[in-house]
């Protein structure tokens, strides 16, 4: 775990930070959903601020969306080797 955090904050890493943030926000949304289902099952209301929930949702969609677009854009760019071959 220490190695992961060391690599995460390193300038020359292979970890996509946007995906890490998106995954953490997704886990938080799943936890909120499970707590809501469990409290509903026991007859209590789980109150979560709409702003907080929407914030996590935007983080998830933004992080994964930006990461996907970033992969797509970098895949479309020809590398220097491809330029020299063509």
PDB file of N, CA, C and O in Angstrom:
ATOM      1  N   UNK A   1       0.820  -1.189   0.000  1.00  0.00           N
ATOM      2  CA  UNK A   1       0.000   0.000   0.000  1.00  0.00           C
ATOM      3  C   UNK A   1       0.870   1.261   0.000  1.00  0.00           C
ATOM      4  O   UNK A   1       0.556   2.255  -0.655  1.00  0.00           O
ATOM      5  N   UNK A   2       1.976   1.189   0.759  1.00  0.00           N
ATOM      6  CA  UNK A   2       2.891   2.326   0.800  1.00  0.00           C
ATOM      7  C   UNK A   2       3.500   2.574  -0.584  1.00  0.00           C
ATOM      8  O   UNK A   2       3.670   3.718  -1.004  1.00  0.00           O
ATOM      9  N   UNK A   3       3.823   1.487  -1.279  1.00  0.00           N
ATOM     10  CA  UNK A   3       4.400   1.602  -2.617  1.00  0.00           C
ATOM     11  C   UNK A   3       3.402   2.236  -3.584  1.00  0.00           C
ATOM     12  O   UNK A   3       3.783   3.037  -4.438  1.00  0.00           O
ATOM     13  N   UNK A   4       2.119   1.877  -3.448  1.00  0.00           N
ATOM     14  CA  UNK A   4       1.086   2.442  -4.314  1.00  0.00           C
ATOM     15  C   UNK A   4       0.997   3.956  -4.141  1.00  0.00           C
ATOM     16  O   UNK A   4       0.955   4.698  -5.122  1.00  0.00           O
ATOM     17  N   UNK A   5       0.969   4.415  -2.875  1.00  0.00           N
ATOM     18  CA  UNK A   5       0.878   5.857  -2.634  1.00  0.00           C
ATOM     19  C   UNK A   5       2.155   6.575  -3.059  1.00  0.00           C
ATOM     20  O   UNK A   5       2.100   7.720  -3.508  1.00  0.00           O
ATOM     21  N   UNK A   6       3.287   5.922  -2.921  1.00  0.00           N
ATOM     22  CA  UNK A   6       4.533   6.518  -3.390  1.00  0.00           C
ATOM     23  C   UNK A   6       4.491   6.699  -4.903  1.00  0.00           C
ATOM     24  O   UNK A   6       4.881   7.748  -5.416  1.00  0.00           O
ATOM     25  N   UNK A   7       4.025   5.691  -5.611  1.00  0.00           N
ATOM     26  CA  UNK A   7       3.916   5.785  -7.069  1.00  0.00           C
ATOM     27  C   UNK A   7       2.842   6.776  -7.484  1.00  0.00           C
ATOM     28  O   UNK A   7       2.996   7.465  -8.492  1.00  0.00           O
ATOM     29  N   UNK A   8       1.749   6.862  -6.718  1.00  0.00           N
ATOM     30  CA  UNK A   8       0.641   7.747  -7.059  1.00  0.00           C
ATOM     31  C   UNK A   8       1.076   9.202  -7.089  1.00  0.00           C
ATOM     32  O   UNK A   8       0.647   9.964  -7.955  1.00  0.00           O
ATOM     33  N   UNK A   9       1.933   9.592  -6.138  1.00  0.00           N
ATOM     34  CA  UNK A   9       2.364  10.980  -6.052  1.00  0.00           C
ATOM     35  C   UNK A   9       3.689  11.249  -6.759  1.00  0.00           C
ATOM     36  O   UNK A   9       4.216  12.359  -6.686  1.00  0.00           O
ATOM     37  N   UNK A  10       4.223  10.249  -7.436  1.00  0.00           N
ATOM     38  CA  UNK A  10       5.439  10.421  -8.214  1.00  0.00           C
ATOM     39  C   UNK A  10       5.090  11.082  -9.541  1.00  0.00           C
ATOM     40  O   UNK A  10       4.034  10.810 -10.111  1.00  0.00           O
ATOM     41  N   UNK A  11       5.965  11.941 -10.032  1.00  0.00           N
ATOM     42  CA  UNK A  11       5.706  12.626 -11.302  1.00  0.00           C
ATOM     43  C   UNK A  11       5.766  11.676 -12.492  1.00  0.00           C
ATOM     44  O   UNK A  11       5.040  11.866 -13.468  1.00  0.00           O
ATOM     45  N   UNK A  12       6.606  10.676 -12.425  1.00  0.00           N
ATOM     46  CA  UNK A  12       6.757   9.722 -13.524  1.00  0.00           C
ATOM     47  C   UNK A  12       6.121   8.393 -13.128  1.00  0.00           C
ATOM     48  O   UNK A  12       6.824   7.442 -12.788  1.00  0.00           O
ATOM     49  N   UNK A  13       4.802   8.329 -13.171  1.00  0.00           N
ATOM     50  CA  UNK A  13       4.120   7.097 -12.775  1.00  0.00           C
ATOM     51  C   UNK A  13       3.239   6.590 -13.908  1.00  0.00           C
ATOM     52  O   UNK A  13       2.992   7.290 -14.890  1.00  0.00           O
ATOM     53  N   UNK A  14       2.776   5.371 -13.749  1.00  0.00           N
ATOM     54  CA  UNK A  14       1.876   4.788 -14.740  1.00  0.00           C
ATOM     55  C   UNK A  14       0.450   4.707 -14.219  1.00  0.00           C
ATOM     56  O   UNK A  14      -0.423   4.152 -14.885  1.00  0.00           O
ATOM     57  N   UNK A  15       0.207   5.255 -13.035  1.00  0.00           N
ATOM     58  CA  UNK A  15      -1.128   5.217 -12.430  1.00  0.00           C
ATOM     59  C   UNK A  15      -1.927   6.411 -12.936  1.00  0.00           C
ATOM     60  O   UNK A  15      -1.437   7.540 -12.933  1.00  0.00           O
ATOM     61  N   UNK A  16      -3.156   6.156 -13.369  1.00  0.00           N
ATOM     62  CA  UNK A  16      -4.038   7.222 -13.818  1.00  0.00           C
ATOM     63  C   UNK A  16      -4.781   7.777 -12.599  1.00  0.00           C
ATOM     64  O   UNK A  16      -5.668   7.121 -12.054  1.00  0.00           O
ATOM     65  N   UNK A  17      -4.414   8.977 -12.183  1.00  0.00           N
ATOM     66  CA  UNK A  17      -4.975   9.564 -10.972  1.00  0.00           C
ATOM     67  C   UNK A  17      -6.472   9.828 -11.107  1.00  0.00           C
ATOM     68  O   UNK A  17      -7.215   9.719 -10.132  1.00  0.00           O
ATOM     69  N   UNK A  18      -6.914  10.177 -12.319  1.00  0.00           N
ATOM     70  CA  UNK A  18      -8.347  10.427 -12.536  1.00  0.00           C
ATOM     71  C   UNK A  18      -9.155   9.161 -12.273  1.00  0.00           C
ATOM     72  O   UNK A  18     -10.248   9.226 -11.710  1.00  0.00           O
ATOM     73  N   UNK A  19      -8.633   8.039 -12.668  1.00  0.00           N
ATOM     74  CA  UNK A  19      -9.333   6.774 -12.433  1.00  0.00           C
ATOM     75  C   UNK A  19      -9.367   6.417 -10.951  1.00  0.00           C
ATOM     76  O   UNK A  19     -10.359   5.872 -10.467  1.00  0.00           O
ATOM     77  N   UNK A  20      -8.299   6.720 -10.234  1.00  0.00           N
ATOM     78  CA  UNK A  20      -8.267   6.445  -8.796  1.00  0.00           C
ATOM     79  C   UNK A  20      -9.332   7.278  -8.081  1.00  0.00           C
ATOM     80  O   UNK A  20     -10.079   6.752  -7.255  1.00  0.00           O
ATOM     81  N   UNK A  21      -9.405   8.559  -8.391  1.00  0.00           N
ATOM     82  CA  UNK A  21     -10.406   9.434  -7.777  1.00  0.00           C
ATOM     83  C   UNK A  21     -11.814   8.974  -8.157  1.00  0.00           C
ATOM     84  O   UNK A  21     -12.705   8.939  -7.309  1.00  0.00           O
ATOM     85  N   UNK A  22     -12.015   8.626  -9.416  1.00  0.00           N
ATOM     86  CA  UNK A  22     -13.319   8.146  -9.859  1.00  0.00           C
ATOM     87  C   UNK A  22     -13.720   6.857  -9.170  1.00  0.00           C
ATOM     88  O   UNK A  22     -14.885   6.681  -8.813  1.00  0.00           O
ATOM     89  N   UNK A  23     -12.775   5.956  -8.978  1.00  0.00           N
ATOM     90  CA  UNK A  23     -13.076   4.689  -8.323  1.00  0.00           C
ATOM     91  C   UNK A  23     -13.440   4.907  -6.858  1.00  0.00           C
ATOM     92  O   UNK A  23     -14.367   4.274  -6.353  1.00  0.00           O
ATOM     93  N   UNK A  24     -12.726   5.789  -6.172  1.00  0.00           N
ATOM     94  CA  UNK A  24     -13.039   6.076  -4.771  1.00  0.00           C
ATOM     95  C   UNK A  24     -14.433   6.704  -4.658  1.00  0.00           C
ATOM     96  O   UNK A  24     -15.205   6.339  -3.771  1.00  0.00           O
ATOM     97  N   UNK A  25     -14.755   7.639  -5.545  1.00  0.00           N
ATOM     98  CA  UNK A  25     -16.087   8.252  -5.521  1.00  0.00           C
ATOM     99  C   UNK A  25     -17.161   7.223  -5.846  1.00  0.00           C
ATOM    100  O   UNK A  25     -18.253   7.267  -5.278  1.00  0.00           O
ATOM    101  N   UNK A  26     -16.861   6.289  -6.759  1.00  0.00           N
ATOM    102  CA  UNK A  26     -17.817   5.231  -7.083  1.00  0.00           C
ATOM    103  C   UNK A  26     -18.070   4.331  -5.879  1.00  0.00           C
ATOM    104  O   UNK A  26     -19.213   3.957  -5.617  1.00  0.00           O
ATOM    105  N   UNK A  27     -17.028   3.983  -5.151  1.00  0.00           N
ATOM    106  CA  UNK A  27     -17.170   3.165  -3.941  1.00  0.00           C
ATOM    107  C   UNK A  27     -18.033   3.901  -2.913  1.00  0.00           C
ATOM    108  O   UNK A  27     -18.878   3.289  -2.259  1.00  0.00           O
ATOM    109  N   UNK A  28     -17.820   5.210  -2.770  1.00  0.00           N
ATOM    110  CA  UNK A  28     -18.629   5.991  -1.828  1.00  0.00           C
ATOM    111  C   UNK A  28     -20.098   5.995  -2.237  1.00  0.00           C
ATOM    112  O   UNK A  28     -20.975   5.919  -1.377  1.00  0.00           O
ATOM    113  N   UNK A  29     -20.379   6.081  -3.529  1.00  0.00           N
ATOM    114  CA  UNK A  29     -21.764   6.015  -4.005  1.00  0.00           C
ATOM    115  C   UNK A  29     -22.376   4.643  -3.723  1.00  0.00           C
ATOM    116  O   UNK A  29     -23.543   4.549  -3.344  1.00  0.00           O
ATOM    117  N   UNK A  30     -21.599   3.592  -3.905  1.00  0.00           N
ATOM    118  CA  UNK A  30     -22.096   2.243  -3.618  1.00  0.00           C
ATOM    119  C   UNK A  30     -22.393   2.066  -2.134  1.00  0.00           C
ATOM    120  O   UNK A  30     -23.393   1.451  -1.765  1.00  0.00           O
ATOM    121  N   UNK A  31     -21.528   2.601  -1.289  1.00  0.00           N
ATOM    122  CA  UNK A  31     -21.764   2.521   0.155  1.00  0.00           C
ATOM    123  C   UNK A  31     -23.025   3.280   0.526  1.00  0.00           C
ATOM    124  O   UNK A  31     -23.829   2.791   1.320  1.00  0.00           O
ATOM    125  N   UNK A  32     -23.211   4.475  -0.039  1.00  0.00           N
ATOM    126  CA  UNK A  32     -24.421   5.255   0.246  1.00  0.00           C
ATOM    127  C   UNK A  32     -25.658   4.501  -0.218  1.00  0.00           C
ATOM    128  O   UNK A  32     -26.681   4.514   0.467  1.00  0.00           O
ATOM    129  N   UNK A  33     -25.579   3.843  -1.371  1.00  0.00           N
ATOM    130  CA  UNK A  33     -26.711   3.071  -1.876  1.00  0.00           C
ATOM    131  C   UNK A  33     -27.041   1.902  -0.947  1.00  0.00           C
ATOM    132  O   UNK A  33     -28.208   1.665  -0.633  1.00  0.00           O
ATOM    133  N   UNK A  34     -26.016   1.174  -0.510  1.00  0.00           N
ATOM    134  CA  UNK A  34     -26.245   0.040   0.386  1.00  0.00           C
ATOM    135  C   UNK A  34     -26.819   0.477   1.731  1.00  0.00           C
ATOM    136  O   UNK A  34     -27.711  -0.178   2.269  1.00  0.00           O
ATOM    137  N   UNK A  35     -26.313   1.572   2.268  1.00  0.00           N
ATOM    138  CA  UNK A  35     -26.842   2.086   3.535  1.00  0.00           C
ATOM    139  C   UNK A  35     -28.296   2.521   3.358  1.00  0.00           C
ATOM    140  O   UNK A  35     -29.124   2.292   4.239  1.00  0.00           O
ATOM    141  N   UNK A  36     -28.605   3.142   2.229  1.00  0.00           N
ATOM    142  CA  UNK A  36     -29.984   3.551   1.952  1.00  0.00           C
ATOM    143  C   UNK A  36     -30.909   2.341   1.866  1.00  0.00           C
ATOM    144  O   UNK A  36     -32.018   2.375   2.399  1.00  0.00           O
ATOM    145  N   UNK A  37     -30.471   1.282   1.205  1.00  0.00           N
ATOM    146  CA  UNK A  37     -31.280   0.071   1.079  1.00  0.00           C
ATOM    147  C   UNK A  37     -31.473  -0.589   2.451  1.00  0.00           C
ATOM    148  O   UNK A  37     -32.581  -1.005   2.791  1.00  0.00           O
ATOM    149  N   UNK A  38     -30.407  -0.683   3.225  1.00  0.00           N
ATOM    150  CA  UNK A  38     -30.499  -1.312   4.548  1.00  0.00           C
ATOM    151  C   UNK A  38     -31.385  -0.509   5.495  1.00  0.00           C
ATOM    152  O   UNK A  38     -32.205  -1.089   6.207  1.00  0.00           O
ATOM    153  N   UNK A  39     -31.235   0.807   5.516  1.00  0.00           N
ATOM    154  CA  UNK A  39     -32.082   1.609   6.401  1.00  0.00           C
ATOM    155  C   UNK A  39     -33.535   1.575   5.940  1.00  0.00           C
ATOM    156  O   UNK A  39     -34.443   1.610   6.771  1.00  0.00           O
ATOM    157  N   UNK A  40     -33.770   1.508   4.639  1.00  0.00           N
ATOM    158  CA  UNK A  40     -35.138   1.373   4.136  1.00  0.00           C
ATOM    159  C   UNK A  40     -35.748   0.039   4.526  1.00  0.00           C
ATOM    160  O   UNK A  40     -36.942  -0.044   4.814  1.00  0.00           O
ATOM    161  N   UNK A  41     -34.938  -0.990   4.534  1.00  0.00           N
ATOM    162  CA  UNK A  41     -35.420  -2.318   4.922  1.00  0.00           C
ATOM    163  C   UNK A  41     -35.846  -2.332   6.392  1.00  0.00           C
ATOM    164  O   UNK A  41     -36.817  -2.994   6.758  1.00  0.00           O
ATOM    165  N   UNK A  42     -35.113  -1.600   7.225  1.00  0.00           N
ATOM    166  CA  UNK A  42     -35.442  -1.549   8.648  1.00  0.00           C
ATOM    167  C   UNK A  42     -36.458  -0.459   8.974  1.00  0.00           C
ATOM    168  O   UNK A  42     -36.731  -0.208  10.148  1.00  0.00           O
ATOM    169  N   UNK A  43     -37.015   0.186   7.971  1.00  0.00           N
ATOM    170  CA  UNK A  43     -38.097   1.147   8.169  1.00  0.00           C
ATOM    171  C   UNK A  43     -37.660   2.544   8.554  1.00  0.00           C
ATOM    172  O   UNK A  43     -38.473   3.331   9.040  1.00  0.00           O
ATOM    173  N   UNK A  44     -36.405   2.866   8.349  1.00  0.00           N
ATOM    174  CA  UNK A  44     -35.916   4.207   8.672  1.00  0.00           C
ATOM    175  C   UNK A  44     -35.517   4.903   7.384  1.00  0.00           C
ATOM    176  O   UNK A  44     -35.210   4.258   6.381  1.00  0.00           O
ATOM    177  N   UNK A  45     -35.526   6.220   7.425  1.00  0.00           N
ATOM    178  CA  UNK A  45     -35.160   6.994   6.242  1.00  0.00           C
ATOM    179  C   UNK A  45     -33.693   7.403   6.340  1.00  0.00           C
ATOM    180  O   UNK A  45     -33.247   7.916   7.366  1.00  0.00           O
ATOM    181  N   UNK A  46     -32.962   7.173   5.274  1.00  0.00           N
ATOM    182  CA  UNK A  46     -31.554   7.582   5.201  1.00  0.00           C
ATOM    183  C   UNK A  46     -31.515   8.920   4.488  1.00  0.00           C
ATOM    184  O   UNK A  46     -31.805   9.005   3.294  1.00  0.00           O
ATOM    185  N   UNK A  47     -31.159   9.956   5.213  1.00  0.00           N
ATOM    186  CA  UNK A  47     -31.149  11.300   4.644  1.00  0.00           C
ATOM    187  C   UNK A  47     -29.721  11.640   4.244  1.00  0.00           C
ATOM    188  O   UNK A  47     -28.814  11.665   5.075  1.00  0.00           O
ATOM    189  N   UNK A  48     -29.544  11.900   2.959  1.00  0.00           N
ATOM    190  CA  UNK A  48     -28.246  12.349   2.457  1.00  0.00           C
ATOM    191  C   UNK A  48     -28.484  13.643   1.691  1.00  0.00           C
ATOM    192  O   UNK A  48     -29.445  13.760   0.930  1.00  0.00           O
ATOM    193  N   UNK A  49     -27.627  14.581   1.894  1.00  0.00           N
ATOM    194  CA  UNK A  49     -27.752  15.863   1.226  1.00  0.00           C
ATOM    195  C   UNK A  49     -27.611  15.665  -0.286  1.00  0.00           C
ATOM    196  O   UNK A  49     -26.664  15.031  -0.752  1.00  0.00           O
ATOM    197  N   UNK A  50     -28.546  16.205  -1.030  1.00  0.00           N
ATOM    198  CA  UNK A  50     -28.544  16.049  -2.490  1.00  0.00           C
ATOM    199  C   UNK A  50     -27.250  16.601  -3.097  1.00  0.00           C
ATOM    200  O   UNK A  50     -26.723  16.045  -4.060  1.00  0.00           O
ATOM    201  N   UNK A  51     -26.752  17.679  -2.535  1.00  0.00           N
ATOM    202  CA  UNK A  51     -25.524  18.291  -3.042  1.00  0.00           C
ATOM    203  C   UNK A  51     -24.334  17.339  -2.903  1.00  0.00           C
ATOM    204  O   UNK A  51     -23.500  17.253  -3.805  1.00  0.00           O
ATOM    205  N   UNK A  52     -24.256  16.634  -1.791  1.00  0.00           N
ATOM    206  CA  UNK A  52     -23.154  15.690  -1.566  1.00  0.00           C
ATOM    207  C   UNK A  52     -23.258  14.530  -2.549  1.00  0.00           C
ATOM    208  O   UNK A  52     -22.267  14.155  -3.176  1.00  0.00           O
ATOM    209  N   UNK A  53     -24.456  13.959  -2.685  1.00  0.00           N
ATOM    210  CA  UNK A  53     -24.647  12.836  -3.602  1.00  0.00           C
ATOM    211  C   UNK A  53     -24.342  13.244  -5.040  1.00  0.00           C
ATOM    212  O   UNK A  53     -23.645  12.529  -5.759  1.00  0.00           O
ATOM    213  N   UNK A  54     -24.864  14.391  -5.455  1.00  0.00           N
ATOM    214  CA  UNK A  54     -24.609  14.869  -6.822  1.00  0.00           C
ATOM    215  C   UNK A  54     -23.131  15.164  -7.041  1.00  0.00           C
ATOM    216  O   UNK A  54     -22.612  14.968  -8.140  1.00  0.00           O
ATOM    217  N   UNK A  55     -22.454  15.634  -6.000  1.00  0.00           N
ATOM    218  CA  UNK A  55     -21.024  15.900  -6.111  1.00  0.00           C
ATOM    219  C   UNK A  55     -20.232  14.627  -6.378  1.00  0.00           C
ATOM    220  O   UNK A  55     -19.353  14.603  -7.240  1.00  0.00           O
ATOM    221  N   UNK A  56     -20.552  13.559  -5.626  1.00  0.00           N
ATOM    222  CA  UNK A  56     -19.880  12.283  -5.871  1.00  0.00           C
ATOM    223  C   UNK A  56     -20.221  11.745  -7.258  1.00  0.00           C
ATOM    224  O   UNK A  56     -19.360  11.181  -7.933  1.00  0.00           O
ATOM    225  N   UNK A  57     -21.473  11.915  -7.686  1.00  0.00           N
ATOM    226  CA  UNK A  57     -21.878  11.429  -8.997  1.00  0.00           C
ATOM    227  C   UNK A  57     -21.120  12.161 -10.111  1.00  0.00           C
ATOM    228  O   UNK A  57     -20.670  11.539 -11.073  1.00  0.00           O
ATOM    229  N   UNK A  58     -20.983  13.470  -9.975  1.00  0.00           N
ATOM    230  CA  UNK A  58     -20.245  14.251 -10.972  1.00  0.00           C
ATOM    231  C   UNK A  58     -18.771  13.852 -10.979  1.00  0.00           C
ATOM    232  O   UNK A  58     -18.151  13.781 -12.040  1.00  0.00           O
ATOM    233  N   UNK A  59     -18.206  13.592  -9.793  1.00  0.00           N
ATOM    234  CA  UNK A  59     -16.810  13.131  -9.731  1.00  0.00           C
ATOM    235  C   UNK A  59     -16.619  11.819 -10.472  1.00  0.00           C
ATOM    236  O   UNK A  59     -15.650  11.656 -11.213  1.00  0.00           O
ATOM    237  N   UNK A  60     -17.540  10.881 -10.275  1.00  0.00           N
ATOM    238  CA  UNK A  60     -17.438   9.585 -10.946  1.00  0.00           C
ATOM    239  C   UNK A  60     -17.555   9.755 -12.451  1.00  0.00           C
ATOM    240  O   UNK A  60     -16.706   9.277 -13.204  1.00  0.00           O
ATOM    241  N   UNK A  61     -18.594  10.426 -12.884  1.00  0.00           N
ATOM    242  CA  UNK A  61     -18.797  10.595 -14.331  1.00  0.00           C
ATOM    243  C   UNK A  61     -17.678  11.411 -14.961  1.00  0.00           C
ATOM    244  O   UNK A  61     -17.213  11.094 -16.056  1.00  0.00           O
ATOM    245  N   UNK A  62     -17.252  12.450 -14.280  1.00  0.00           N
ATOM    246  CA  UNK A  62     -16.173  13.281 -14.814  1.00  0.00           C
ATOM    247  C   UNK A  62     -14.851  12.546 -14.875  1.00  0.00           C
ATOM    248  O   UNK A  62     -14.136  12.627 -15.873  1.00  0.00           O
ATOM    249  N   UNK A  63     -14.526  11.836 -13.823  1.00  0.00           N
ATOM    250  CA  UNK A  63     -13.243  11.124 -13.781  1.00  0.00           C
ATOM    251  C   UNK A  63     -13.164  10.047 -14.845  1.00  0.00           C
ATOM    252  O   UNK A  63     -12.192   9.977 -15.597  1.00  0.00           O
ATOM    253  N   UNK A  64     -14.187   9.207 -14.909  1.00  0.00           N
ATOM    254  CA  UNK A  64     -14.161   8.135 -15.902  1.00  0.00           C
ATOM    255  C   UNK A  64     -14.347   8.670 -17.308  1.00  0.00           C
ATOM    256  O   UNK A  64     -13.780   8.124 -18.254  1.00  0.00           O
ATOM    257  N   UNK A  65     -15.124   9.718 -17.463  1.00  0.00           N
ATOM    258  CA  UNK A  65     -15.310  10.314 -18.787  1.00  0.00           C
ATOM    259  C   UNK A  65     -14.035  10.950 -19.297  1.00  0.00           C
ATOM    260  O   UNK A  65     -13.660  10.760 -20.454  1.00  0.00           O
ATOM    261  N   UNK A  66     -13.366  11.706 -18.439  1.00  0.00           N
ATOM    262  CA  UNK A  66     -12.113  12.356 -18.829  1.00  0.00           C
ATOM    263  C   UNK A  66     -11.043  11.311 -19.112  1.00  0.00           C
ATOM    264  O   UNK A  66     -10.277  11.449 -20.065  1.00  0.00           O
ATOM    265  N   UNK A  67     -10.986  10.268 -18.289  1.00  0.00           N
ATOM    266  CA  UNK A  67      -9.994   9.208 -18.509  1.00  0.00           C
ATOM    267  C   UNK A  67     -10.247   8.505 -19.842  1.00  0.00           C
ATOM    268  O   UNK A  67      -9.301   8.175 -20.557  1.00  0.00           O
ATOM    269  N   UNK A  68     -11.514   8.275 -20.178  1.00  0.00           N
ATOM    270  CA  UNK A  68     -11.835   7.620 -21.450  1.00  0.00           C
ATOM    271  C   UNK A  68     -11.480   8.499 -22.633  1.00  0.00           C
ATOM    272  O   UNK A  68     -10.912   8.026 -23.616  1.00  0.00           O
ATOM    273  N   UNK A  69     -11.813   9.772 -22.541  1.00  0.00           N
ATOM    274  CA  UNK A  69     -11.491  10.701 -23.630  1.00  0.00           C
ATOM    275  C   UNK A  69      -9.976  10.828 -23.767  1.00  0.00           C
ATOM    276  O   UNK A  69      -9.452  10.890 -24.880  1.00  0.00           O
ATOM    277  N   UNK A  70      -9.279  10.866 -22.643  1.00  0.00           N
ATOM    278  CA  UNK A  70      -7.821  10.967 -22.662  1.00  0.00           C
ATOM    279  C   UNK A  70      -7.205   9.759 -23.362  1.00  0.00           C
ATOM    280  O   UNK A  70      -6.286   9.914 -24.166  1.00  0.00           O
ATOM    281  N   UNK A  71      -7.698   8.563 -23.067  1.00  0.00           N
ATOM    282  CA  UNK A  71      -7.201   7.362 -23.743  1.00  0.00           C
ATOM    283  C   UNK A  71      -7.498   7.422 -25.233  1.00  0.00           C
ATOM    284  O   UNK A  71      -6.645   7.065 -26.046  1.00  0.00           O
ATOM    285  N   UNK A  72      -8.676   7.861 -25.598  1.00  0.00           N
ATOM    286  CA  UNK A  72      -9.080   7.912 -27.001  1.00  0.00           C
ATOM    287  C   UNK A  72      -8.233   8.914 -27.769  1.00  0.00           C
ATOM    288  O   UNK A  72      -7.800   8.634 -28.887  1.00  0.00           O
ATOM    289  N   UNK A  73      -7.993  10.083 -27.175  1.00  0.00           N
ATOM    290  CA  UNK A  73      -7.186  11.112 -27.848  1.00  0.00           C
ATOM    291  C   UNK A  73      -5.744  10.636 -28.003  1.00  0.00           C
ATOM    292  O   UNK A  73      -5.151  10.795 -29.069  1.00  0.00           O
ATOM    293  N   UNK A  74      -5.177  10.053 -26.943  1.00  0.00           N
ATOM    294  CA  UNK A  74      -3.784   9.583 -27.029  1.00  0.00           C
ATOM    295  C   UNK A  74      -3.649   8.413 -27.987  1.00  0.00           C
ATOM    296  O   UNK A  74      -2.584   8.229 -28.577  1.00  0.00           O
ATOM    297  N   UNK A  75      -4.687   7.624 -28.156  1.00  0.00           N
ATOM    298  CA  UNK A  75      -4.639   6.497 -29.083  1.00  0.00           C
ATOM    299  C   UNK A  75      -4.663   6.988 -30.529  1.00  0.00           C
ATOM    300  O   UNK A  75      -4.049   6.375 -31.402  1.00  0.00           O
ATOM    301  N   UNK A  76      -5.367   8.089 -30.784  1.00  0.00           N
ATOM    302  CA  UNK A  76      -5.489   8.615 -32.143  1.00  0.00           C
ATOM    303  C   UNK A  76      -4.227   9.339 -32.617  1.00  0.00           C
ATOM    304  O   UNK A  76      -3.975   9.402 -33.820  1.00  0.00           O
ATOM    305  N   UNK A  77      -3.432   9.884 -31.693  1.00  0.00           N
ATOM    306  CA  UNK A  77      -2.233  10.621 -32.072  1.00  0.00           C
ATOM    307  C   UNK A  77      -1.172   9.656 -32.587  1.00  0.00           C
ATOM    308  O   UNK A  77      -0.868   8.670 -31.916  1.00  0.00           O
ATOM    309  N   UNK A  78      -0.609   9.910 -33.741  1.00  0.00           N
ATOM    310  CA  UNK A  78       0.483   9.042 -34.206  1.00  0.00           C
ATOM    311  C   UNK A  78       1.745   9.318 -33.400  1.00  0.00           C
ATOM    312  O   UNK A  78       2.040  10.465 -33.062  1.00  0.00           O
ATOM    313  N   UNK A  79       2.470   8.282 -33.103  1.00  0.00           N
ATOM    314  CA  UNK A  79       3.719   8.446 -32.362  1.00  0.00           C
ATOM    315  C   UNK A  79       4.811   8.917 -33.317  1.00  0.00           C
ATOM    316  O   UNK A  79       4.623   8.927 -34.533  1.00  0.00           O
ATOM    317  N   UNK A  80       5.937   9.302 -32.761  1.00  0.00           N
ATOM    318  CA  UNK A  80       7.062   9.768 -33.582  1.00  0.00           C
ATOM    319  C   UNK A  80       7.566   8.664 -34.503  1.00  0.00           C
ATOM    320  O   UNK A  80       7.969   8.938 -35.634  1.00  0.00           O
ATOM    321  N   UNK A  81       7.547   7.410 -34.029  1.00  0.00           N
ATOM    322  CA  UNK A  81       7.996   6.294 -34.854  1.00  0.00           C
ATOM    323  C   UNK A  81       7.071   6.089 -36.046  1.00  0.00           C
ATOM    324  O   UNK A  81       7.531   5.807 -37.153  1.00  0.00           O
ATOM    325  N   UNK A  82       5.764   6.232 -35.821  1.00  0.00           N
ATOM    326  CA  UNK A  82       4.817   6.068 -36.918  1.00  0.00           C
ATOM    327  C   UNK A  82       4.969   7.184 -37.934  1.00  0.00           C
ATOM    328  O   UNK A  82       4.818   6.950 -39.133  1.00  0.00           O
ATOM    329  N   UNK A  83       5.265   8.392 -37.478  1.00  0.00           N
ATOM    330  CA  UNK A  83       5.485   9.516 -38.393  1.00  0.00           C
ATOM    331  C   UNK A  83       6.699   9.277 -39.270  1.00  0.00           C
ATOM    332  O   UNK A  83       6.678   9.572 -40.465  1.00  0.00           O
ATOM    333  N   UNK A  84       7.776   8.732 -38.667  1.00  0.00           N
ATOM    334  CA  UNK A  84       9.002   8.484 -39.422  1.00  0.00           C
ATOM    335  C   UNK A  84       8.826   7.358 -40.418  1.00  0.00           C
ATOM    336  O   UNK A  84       9.432   7.375 -41.489  1.00  0.00           O
ATOM    337  N   UNK A  85       7.982   6.351 -40.069  1.00  0.00           N
ATOM    338  CA  UNK A  85       7.756   5.240 -40.988  1.00  0.00           C
ATOM    339  C   UNK A  85       6.929   5.669 -42.190  1.00  0.00           C
ATOM    340  O   UNK A  85       7.169   5.212 -43.307  1.00  0.00           O
ATOM    341  N   UNK A  86       5.951   6.550 -41.964  1.00  0.00           N
ATOM    342  CA  UNK A  86       5.023   6.953 -43.020  1.00  0.00           C
ATOM    343  C   UNK A  86       5.535   8.091 -43.792  1.00  0.00           C
ATOM    344  O   UNK A  86       4.873   8.556 -44.720  1.00  0.00           O
TER     345      UNK A  86
END
